[in-house]
Amino acid sequence: MRPPRAVFLPWPLGQPLGEPDQPAQQRWVIQEAFALLEAAEGPGALIEPDGNWEKHSEIVR
Amino acid sequence: MTIRVLKDKFIVRLLTQFPFLVRQWASRRNFSVKGLGDPWTPLNKPLAECRIAIVTTAGVHLRSQEPFDMKNPNGDCTFREIPDDVLLDEVMITHNYYDRRSVVRDLNVVFPLDRLTELAGEGRIAGRSPLHLGFMGHIDGPMVDKLIKKTAPVAARLLVEVGTDCVLLTPA
């Protein structure tokens, strides 16, 4: 059984929406999910957006 | 702290440090359920008119509620109701199978109430559902059948009854 719509990001366990105290990063994930919600035409829709961890982080490394 | 808890903590740290191990574990599992197709309900109105509920499997629940059962080797398929006006200090996590340090620091990592508030303020969604749900994602063996036949239908009905239009499902 597949989920009706899914966004997959290869991020660490315990951080599905991103890093703590990183609202922009978290919002980006949710927006990707909402975009899929609006666009998907059938079950099993799975997208893997550009999930480069550091690209979406505001933390200076 | 029991040996089992220590073992679980070690495995969690290992999987956090080496995410490819999670992929390997998942690739060996069979998640299909005989006789069931993929669930699907089309979005029948603009997202800007929708109230969103968070359903998380990260073990989030109220401190006043019974914690999830971490002793059953097949896990726990029950859920906890989390009212939308919950205060941060009313919430806790019961889940032994992921690194909880980020969630403890910022609940939005798995339960993004603040993010949904912001998106509602921008008009992206109508608002948050008055009710959200917490599950604990370790559900295996006979618990899977119980989840499908009993728990999930009850959970879905509850959310619909309070005016939820869509669910944002977040894993741990």
Interface residues (C-beta under 8 A of the other chain):
Chain A: M1 R2 P3 P4 P10 P12 L13 G14 Q15 P16 L17 G18 E19 P20 D21 P23 Q26 R27 I30 Q31 A33 F34 L37 E38 G42 P43 G44
Chain B: V12 L15 T16 P19 V22 F31 S32 V33 L36 G37 D38 P39 W40 T41 L43 L47 A58 Y98 D99 R100 R101 S102 V103 R105 D106 N108 V109 V110 P112 D114 R115 L116 E118 L119 R124 I125 C166 L168 L169 T170 P171 A172
